[in-house]
Amino acid sequence: MAVKAAKAGKGAASVYVICGKDAFLVAQECEALLDRLLPAEQRPMALYQPPAEQAEIADVLDELRTVPFLAERRVVLIKDADAFVSANRQHLENYFEKPAPRGVMILTVNTWTKTTRLAKKLPDIGQLVDVGDIGARQLPQFACRWAESKYGKKLASATAHLLVELTGDDPGRIASEIDKLAAYVGDRQTIAADDVHKLIGNNRMFNAFAVIDSMTAGDFATALKRLRNMFAADKSAEYTVVGAFAYHLRKMFAAKVLLGRGVNPRQVAQQLRIFGDTDRFFRQLSRMTLEDIGDIICRIARIDYLTKTGGAECKLAIEHLVIELAAGTR
């Protein structure tokens, strides 16, 4: 009979497999598990964490079987362990039959096939933590929870949606932007939409605005130069440029609709919170039809989908779109 998980120490399993495709979410789950298993002061003596590509199975098993010093348990953590698991499957199956009584193995993996012999042995001595993904619709709620749980800051639903639009759909980047926003607002308990605009949106929106301005004027050389400067100046632009363009184009679409209903430009600017050079914004609108803007929004959405699924490279796809549209307006 397999040794039960409780042998690894009170309240701990012998093996934890944390599975998920989102590196940030997996890392968060892993850190939370480590916090439960080992106080920070015990980690220098009781945690062994070799890089996955350097981990030797003999060393890993020796560490798990080493009696912990001044700690309840010995923890071995191997991140990105897919290749390690594949290369050492038989050794791991044997270990799962008789795990160390005070050792805890943590493996983070991208995939975990539940039909393998190794996976079938896991429930007897350990636990599978399936992190899963956060769907696009759940990202604003994730942003609100992160701001509240980590910093005690309130984030209104509309503000969270704005943040996601400007940042993109990567939970790690969203969390990083909230970290900056929390420091920016200081003792204030609420992160407002204006904070998001000032700290995150202004530069990205201005850069997207400048590219679209050159593009709609038919100046594809300047449009391309501005786009490349946008990528060069901001390391995260490859992930956020689609959101910045989509956000600005949706404003253009909404403004075009309101103008078509007879609303004057000043009221449109106030209603849609269009700041800065509003005259330039409305000049952009005058160069495009509602159908033109809608078509570009659809094409931006297509680029977003293809880059996320590996069907296109973001920089090249956006450059091609800008050149094509600028040339078409000349």
Contacts in CASP RR format, 6 or more apart in sequence:
PFRMAT RR
TARGET T0000
AUTHOR 0000-0000-0000
METHOD contacts of the structure
MODEL  1
MAVKAAKAGKGAASVYVICGKDAFLVAQECEALLDRLLPAEQRPMALYQP
PAEQAEIADVLDELRTVPFLAERRVVLIKDADAFVSANRQHLENYFEKPA
PRGVMILTVNTWTKTTRLAKKLPDIGQLVDVGDIGARQLPQFACRWAESK
YGKKLASATAHLLVELTGDDPGRIASEIDKLAAYVGDRQTIAADDVHKLI
GNNRMFNAFAVIDSMTAGDFATALKRLRNMFAADKSAEYTVVGAFAYHLR
KMFAAKVLLGRGVNPRQVAQQLRIFGDTDRFFRQLSRMTLEDIGDIICRI
ARIDYLTKTGGAECKLAIEHLVIELAAGTR
2 96 0 8 1.000
2 97 0 8 1.000
2 98 0 8 1.000
2 121 0 8 1.000
2 124 0 8 1.000
2 125 0 8 1.000
3 14 0 8 1.000
3 98 0 8 1.000
3 99 0 8 1.000
3 101 0 8 1.000
3 125 0 8 1.000
4 124 0 8 1.000
4 125 0 8 1.000
5 12 0 8 1.000
5 13 0 8 1.000
5 14 0 8 1.000
5 15 0 8 1.000
5 124 0 8 1.000
5 125 0 8 1.000
5 126 0 8 1.000
5 127 0 8 1.000
6 12 0 8 1.000
6 13 0 8 1.000
7 14 0 8 1.000
7 99 0 8 1.000
7 101 0 8 1.000
7 102 0 8 1.000
8 14 0 8 1.000
8 73 0 8 1.000
8 99 0 8 1.000
8 100 0 8 1.000
8 101 0 8 1.000
8 102 0 8 1.000
8 103 0 8 1.000
8 104 0 8 1.000
9 72 0 8 1.000
9 73 0 8 1.000
9 101 0 8 1.000
9 102 0 8 1.000
10 72 0 8 1.000
12 37 0 8 1.000
12 73 0 8 1.000
12 104 0 8 1.000
13 104 0 8 1.000
13 125 0 8 1.000
13 126 0 8 1.000
13 127 0 8 1.000
14 99 0 8 1.000
14 100 0 8 1.000
14 103 0 8 1.000
14 104 0 8 1.000
14 105 0 8 1.000
14 125 0 8 1.000
14 126 0 8 1.000
15 96 0 8 1.000
15 99 0 8 1.000
15 104 0 8 1.000
15 105 0 8 1.000
15 106 0 8 1.000
15 107 0 8 1.000
15 122 0 8 1.000
15 125 0 8 1.000
15 126 0 8 1.000
15 127 0 8 1.000
16 33 0 8 1.000
16 104 0 8 1.000
16 105 0 8 1.000
16 106 0 8 1.000
16 107 0 8 1.000
16 126 0 8 1.000
16 127 0 8 1.000
16 129 0 8 1.000
17 107 0 8 1.000
17 108 0 8 1.000
17 109 0 8 1.000
17 112 0 8 1.000
17 122 0 8 1.000
17 126 0 8 1.000
17 127 0 8 1.000
17 128 0 8 1.000
17 129 0 8 1.000
18 26 0 8 1.000
18 29 0 8 1.000
18 30 0 8 1.000
18 33 0 8 1.000
18 106 0 8 1.000
18 107 0 8 1.000
18 108 0 8 1.000
18 109 0 8 1.000
18 129 0 8 1.000
18 131 0 8 1.000
19 26 0 8 1.000
19 108 0 8 1.000
19 109 0 8 1.000
19 110 0 8 1.000
19 111 0 8 1.000
19 112 0 8 1.000
19 128 0 8 1.000
19 129 0 8 1.000
19 130 0 8 1.000
19 131 0 8 1.000
19 132 0 8 1.000
20 26 0 8 1.000
20 108 0 8 1.000
20 109 0 8 1.000
20 110 0 8 1.000
20 111 0 8 1.000
20 130 0 8 1.000
20 131 0 8 1.000
20 132 0 8 1.000
20 133 0 8 1.000
21 110 0 8 1.000
21 111 0 8 1.000
21 132 0 8 1.000
21 133 0 8 1.000
22 131 0 8 1.000
22 132 0 8 1.000
22 133 0 8 1.000
22 134 0 8 1.000
22 171 0 8 1.000
24 170 0 8 1.000
24 171 0 8 1.000
24 172 0 8 1.000
24 175 0 8 1.000
25 131 0 8 1.000
25 132 0 8 1.000
25 133 0 8 1.000
25 134 0 8 1.000
25 171 0 8 1.000
26 108 0 8 1.000
26 131 0 8 1.000
27 108 0 8 1.000
29 129 0 8 1.000
29 131 0 8 1.000
30 77 0 8 1.000
30 79 0 8 1.000
30 106 0 8 1.000
30 108 0 8 1.000
33 106 0 8 1.000
33 129 0 8 1.000
34 43 0 8 1.000
34 47 0 8 1.000
34 75 0 8 1.000
34 77 0 8 1.000
34 106 0 8 1.000
37 73 0 8 1.000
37 75 0 8 1.000
37 104 0 8 1.000
38 46 0 8 1.000
38 47 0 8 1.000
38 71 0 8 1.000
38 73 0 8 1.000
38 75 0 8 1.000
42 70 0 8 1.000
42 71 0 8 1.000
45 68 0 8 1.000
45 69 0 8 1.000
45 70 0 8 1.000
45 71 0 8 1.000
46 68 0 8 1.000
46 69 0 8 1.000
46 70 0 8 1.000
46 71 0 8 1.000
46 73 0 8 1.000
46 74 0 8 1.000
46 75 0 8 1.000
47 75 0 8 1.000
47 76 0 8 1.000
47 77 0 8 1.000
48 60 0 8 1.000
48 63 0 8 1.000
48 74 0 8 1.000
48 75 0 8 1.000
48 76 0 8 1.000
48 77 0 8 1.000
49 76 0 8 1.000
49 77 0 8 1.000
49 78 0 8 1.000
49 79 0 8 1.000
50 56 0 8 1.000
50 59 0 8 1.000
50 60 0 8 1.000
50 78 0 8 1.000
52 78 0 8 1.000
52 79 0 8 1.000
52 80 0 8 1.000
52 81 0 8 1.000
52 83 0 8 1.000
52 84 0 8 1.000
53 83 0 8 1.000
55 78 0 8 1.000
55 81 0 8 1.000
55 84 0 8 1.000
57 84 0 8 1.000
57 87 0 8 1.000
57 88 0 8 1.000
57 91 0 8 1.000
57 92 0 8 1.000
60 76 0 8 1.000
60 78 0 8 1.000
60 105 0 8 1.000
61 91 0 8 1.000
61 95 0 8 1.000
63 74 0 8 1.000
63 76 0 8 1.000
64 74 0 8 1.000
64 76 0 8 1.000
64 95 0 8 1.000
64 99 0 8 1.000
64 100 0 8 1.000
64 103 0 8 1.000
64 104 0 8 1.000
64 105 0 8 1.000
65 100 0 8 1.000
65 103 0 8 1.000
66 74 0 8 1.000
67 74 0 8 1.000
67 102 0 8 1.000
68 74 0 8 1.000
68 102 0 8 1.000
68 103 0 8 1.000
72 102 0 8 1.000
73 102 0 8 1.000
73 103 0 8 1.000
73 104 0 8 1.000
74 100 0 8 1.000
74 102 0 8 1.000
74 103 0 8 1.000
74 104 0 8 1.000
75 103 0 8 1.000
75 104 0 8 1.000
75 105 0 8 1.000
75 106 0 8 1.000
76 103 0 8 1.000
76 104 0 8 1.000
76 105 0 8 1.000
76 106 0 8 1.000
77 106 0 8 1.000
77 108 0 8 1.000
78 84 0 8 1.000
78 105 0 8 1.000
78 106 0 8 1.000
78 107 0 8 1.000
78 108 0 8 1.000
79 108 0 8 1.000
80 108 0 8 1.000
80 109 0 8 1.000
80 110 0 8 1.000
81 107 0 8 1.000
81 108 0 8 1.000
81 109 0 8 1.000
82 109 0 8 1.000
82 110 0 8 1.000
82 111 0 8 1.000
84 107 0 8 1.000
85 92 0 8 1.000
85 107 0 8 1.000
85 109 0 8 1.000
85 118 0 8 1.000
89 116 0 8 1.000
89 118 0 8 1.000
92 118 0 8 1.000
93 117 0 8 1.000
93 118 0 8 1.000
93 121 0 8 1.000
95 105 0 8 1.000
96 118 0 8 1.000
96 121 0 8 1.000
96 122 0 8 1.000
96 124 0 8 1.000
96 125 0 8 1.000
97 121 0 8 1.000
99 105 0 8 1.000
99 125 0 8 1.000
112 119 0 8 1.000
112 128 0 8 1.000
112 130 0 8 1.000
113 119 0 8 1.000
114 120 0 8 1.000
114 128 0 8 1.000
119 128 0 8 1.000
122 128 0 8 1.000
134 142 0 8 1.000
134 171 0 8 1.000
135 169 0 8 1.000
136 169 0 8 1.000
139 160 0 8 1.000
139 164 0 8 1.000
139 169 0 8 1.000
139 171 0 8 1.000
139 174 0 8 1.000
140 157 0 8 1.000
140 160 0 8 1.000
140 161 0 8 1.000
140 163 0 8 1.000
140 164 0 8 1.000
141 160 0 8 1.000
142 171 0 8 1.000
142 174 0 8 1.000
143 155 0 8 1.000
143 160 0 8 1.000
143 163 0 8 1.000
143 164 0 8 1.000
143 174 0 8 1.000
143 178 0 8 1.000
144 155 0 8 1.000
144 157 0 8 1.000
144 160 0 8 1.000
146 174 0 8 1.000
146 175 0 8 1.000
146 178 0 8 1.000
147 153 0 8 1.000
147 154 0 8 1.000
147 155 0 8 1.000
147 178 0 8 1.000
147 181 0 8 1.000
147 182 0 8 1.000
147 191 0 8 1.000
148 154 0 8 1.000
148 155 0 8 1.000
150 178 0 8 1.000
150 179 0 8 1.000
150 182 0 8 1.000
151 178 0 8 1.000
151 182 0 8 1.000
152 189 0 8 1.000
153 178 0 8 1.000
153 181 0 8 1.000
153 182 0 8 1.000
153 185 0 8 1.000
153 189 0 8 1.000
153 190 0 8 1.000
153 191 0 8 1.000
154 189 0 8 1.000
154 190 0 8 1.000
154 191 0 8 1.000
155 163 0 8 1.000
155 178 0 8 1.000
155 190 0 8 1.000
155 191 0 8 1.000
156 190 0 8 1.000
156 192 0 8 1.000
156 193 0 8 1.000
158 193 0 8 1.000
159 191 0 8 1.000
159 192 0 8 1.000
159 193 0 8 1.000
159 196 0 8 1.000
162 193 0 8 1.000
162 196 0 8 1.000
162 197 0 8 1.000
163 174 0 8 1.000
163 177 0 8 1.000
163 178 0 8 1.000
163 181 0 8 1.000
163 196 0 8 1.000
163 200 0 8 1.000
164 174 0 8 1.000
165 243 0 8 1.000
165 246 0 8 1.000
165 247 0 8 1.000
166 196 0 8 1.000
166 200 0 8 1.000
166 201 0 8 1.000
166 204 0 8 1.000
166 205 0 8 1.000
166 240 0 8 1.000
166 243 0 8 1.000
166 244 0 8 1.000
166 247 0 8 1.000
167 173 0 8 1.000
167 174 0 8 1.000
167 177 0 8 1.000
167 200 0 8 1.000
167 240 0 8 1.000
168 174 0 8 1.000
168 239 0 8 1.000
168 240 0 8 1.000
168 242 0 8 1.000
168 243 0 8 1.000
169 308 0 8 1.000
170 239 0 8 1.000
173 236 0 8 1.000
173 239 0 8 1.000
173 240 0 8 1.000
177 199 0 8 1.000
177 200 0 8 1.000
178 191 0 8 1.000
180 199 0 8 1.000
180 200 0 8 1.000
181 191 0 8 1.000
181 195 0 8 1.000
181 196 0 8 1.000
181 199 0 8 1.000
181 200 0 8 1.000
182 191 0 8 1.000
184 195 0 8 1.000
184 198 0 8 1.000
184 199 0 8 1.000
185 191 0 8 1.000
185 192 0 8 1.000
185 195 0 8 1.000
197 205 0 8 1.000
201 244 0 8 1.000
203 234 0 8 1.000
204 234 0 8 1.000
204 237 0 8 1.000
204 240 0 8 1.000
204 241 0 8 1.000
204 244 0 8 1.000
205 244 0 8 1.000
205 247 0 8 1.000
205 248 0 8 1.000
207 226 0 8 1.000
207 229 0 8 1.000
207 230 0 8 1.000
207 233 0 8 1.000
207 234 0 8 1.000
207 237 0 8 1.000
207 244 0 8 1.000
208 230 0 8 1.000
208 241 0 8 1.000
208 244 0 8 1.000
208 245 0 8 1.000
208 247 0 8 1.000
208 248 0 8 1.000
209 248 0 8 1.000
209 280 0 8 1.000
209 281 0 8 1.000
210 226 0 8 1.000
211 223 0 8 1.000
211 226 0 8 1.000
211 227 0 8 1.000
211 230 0 8 1.000
211 245 0 8 1.000
211 322 0 8 1.000
212 223 0 8 1.000
212 245 0 8 1.000
212 248 0 8 1.000
212 249 0 8 1.000
212 252 0 8 1.000
212 284 0 8 1.000
213 280 0 8 1.000
213 284 0 8 1.000
214 220 0 8 1.000
214 222 0 8 1.000
214 223 0 8 1.000
214 226 0 8 1.000
214 326 0 8 1.000
215 223 0 8 1.000
215 322 0 8 1.000
215 325 0 8 1.000
215 326 0 8 1.000
215 329 0 8 1.000
216 284 0 8 1.000
216 287 0 8 1.000
216 288 0 8 1.000
216 326 0 8 1.000
216 329 0 8 1.000
217 287 0 8 1.000
217 326 0 8 1.000
217 329 0 8 1.000
218 326 0 8 1.000
218 327 0 8 1.000
218 328 0 8 1.000
218 329 0 8 1.000
218 330 0 8 1.000
219 326 0 8 1.000
220 322 0 8 1.000
220 323 0 8 1.000
220 326 0 8 1.000
220 327 0 8 1.000
220 330 0 8 1.000
223 322 0 8 1.000
223 323 0 8 1.000
223 326 0 8 1.000
224 319 0 8 1.000
224 322 0 8 1.000
224 323 0 8 1.000
224 326 0 8 1.000
227 241 0 8 1.000
227 318 0 8 1.000
227 319 0 8 1.000
227 322 0 8 1.000
228 319 0 8 1.000
230 237 0 8 1.000
230 241 0 8 1.000
231 237 0 8 1.000
231 238 0 8 1.000
231 241 0 8 1.000
231 315 0 8 1.000
234 240 0 8 1.000
238 314 0 8 1.000
238 315 0 8 1.000
239 314 0 8 1.000
241 314 0 8 1.000
241 318 0 8 1.000
242 300 0 8 1.000
242 303 0 8 1.000
242 304 0 8 1.000
242 307 0 8 1.000
242 314 0 8 1.000
242 318 0 8 1.000
243 300 0 8 1.000
243 304 0 8 1.000
245 300 0 8 1.000
245 318 0 8 1.000
246 297 0 8 1.000
246 300 0 8 1.000
246 301 0 8 1.000
246 304 0 8 1.000
249 293 0 8 1.000
249 294 0 8 1.000
249 296 0 8 1.000
249 297 0 8 1.000
249 300 0 8 1.000
250 297 0 8 1.000
251 272 0 8 1.000
251 274 0 8 1.000
252 281 0 8 1.000
252 284 0 8 1.000
252 285 0 8 1.000
252 288 0 8 1.000
252 293 0 8 1.000
253 290 0 8 1.000
253 293 0 8 1.000
253 294 0 8 1.000
253 297 0 8 1.000
254 272 0 8 1.000
255 268 0 8 1.000
255 272 0 8 1.000
255 274 0 8 1.000
255 281 0 8 1.000
255 282 0 8 1.000
255 285 0 8 1.000
256 285 0 8 1.000
256 288 0 8 1.000
256 289 0 8 1.000
256 290 0 8 1.000
256 293 0 8 1.000
257 290 0 8 1.000
258 267 0 8 1.000
258 268 0 8 1.000
258 271 0 8 1.000
258 272 0 8 1.000
259 265 0 8 1.000
259 268 0 8 1.000
259 285 0 8 1.000
263 271 0 8 1.000
265 278 0 8 1.000
265 282 0 8 1.000
268 274 0 8 1.000
269 275 0 8 1.000
269 278 0 8 1.000
269 281 0 8 1.000
274 281 0 8 1.000
287 329 0 8 1.000
296 321 0 8 1.000
296 325 0 8 1.000
299 321 0 8 1.000
300 321 0 8 1.000
303 312 0 8 1.000
303 314 0 8 1.000
303 317 0 8 1.000
303 318 0 8 1.000
303 321 0 8 1.000
306 312 0 8 1.000
306 317 0 8 1.000
307 313 0 8 1.000
307 314 0 8 1.000
307 317 0 8 1.000
END
